[in-house]
């Protein structure tokens, strides 16, 4: 293996990771539950930014509302995770990594 080429790839990967982290920091996605009755907006750094609850749920039972909120937050977190993995895969396109190494 050529050490100079490996160093170039490492620098390219480091620069790409920094750019990806900047992009993810500004990214926001919204997870939904109950057919959109509960929405959770999640940032790219896994912070819940907003919760929106349809007024029709405010008269329903507390346990169901809690479940819908948790499901909406989890949906948002899952979407952030999928987006992060897709960006990592795009960034790594064309780079050869040692066998068994993955991000």
FENJOVEN-V298207 format. One record per residue. N is the residue number from 0. RES is the residue in one letter. PSI is psi as a letter, one per 40 degrees, with the letter a starting at -180 (999 if undefined). OMEGA is omega in degrees with one decimal (NA if undefined). Layout:
N/RES/PSI/OMEGA
N/RES/PSI/OMEGA
This chain:
0/X/h/179.5
1/X/h/-176.4
2/X/d/179.1
3/X/d/178.9
4/X/d/177.9
5/X/d/179.1
6/X/d/177.5
7/X/d/178.7
8/X/d/179.6
9/X/d/178.3
10/X/d/178.9
11/X/d/-179.9
12/X/d/179.4
13/X/d/178.3
14/X/d/179.1
15/X/d/179.0
16/X/d/179.0
17/X/d/179.0
18/X/d/180.0
19/X/d/179.9
20/X/d/176.5
21/X/d/179.1
22/X/d/-178.6
23/X/d/-179.3
24/X/d/-179.4
25/X/e/-177.7
26/X/h/171.8
27/X/h/175.1
28/X/i/179.5
29/X/h/173.7
30/X/i/-178.1
31/X/i/174.5
32/X/i/178.6
33/X/f/179.3
34/X/f/178.7
35/X/e/179.7
36/X/d/175.7
37/X/h/-179.6
38/X/h/177.2
39/X/h/177.0
40/X/h/-174.5
41/X/h/178.7
42/X/i/179.8
43/X/e/176.1
44/X/f/171.9
45/X/f/175.0
46/X/h/175.8
47/X/h/-176.7
48/X/d/-176.7
49/X/i/170.7
50/X/h/176.5
51/X/h/-178.2
52/X/h/177.3
53/X/h/-178.4
54/X/d/-178.0
55/X/d/-179.9
56/X/e/-175.6
57/X/e/176.7
58/X/e/-179.8
59/X/i/-177.2
60/X/i/-174.8
61/X/d/-176.7
62/X/d/179.6
63/X/d/179.3
64/X/d/177.6
65/X/d/178.1
66/X/d/179.6
67/X/d/177.7
68/X/d/179.0
69/X/d/-179.8
70/X/d/179.2
71/X/d/177.8
72/X/d/179.2
73/X/d/177.9
74/X/d/177.2
75/X/d/178.6
76/X/d/178.4
77/X/d/179.5
78/X/d/176.4
79/X/d/-179.8
80/X/d/179.3
81/X/d/178.8
82/X/d/178.7
83/X/d/179.9
84/X/d/179.0
85/X/d/178.5
86/X/d/177.5
87/X/d/-179.9
88/X/d/177.8
89/X/d/-179.0
90/X/d/-176.7
91/X/e/-179.0
92/X/h/177.2
93/X/e/178.6
94/X/h/177.6
95/X/h/177.9
96/X/i/177.5
97/X/i/178.8
98/X/h/178.0
99/X/e/180.0
100/X/h/176.8
101/X/i/176.8
102/X/999/NA
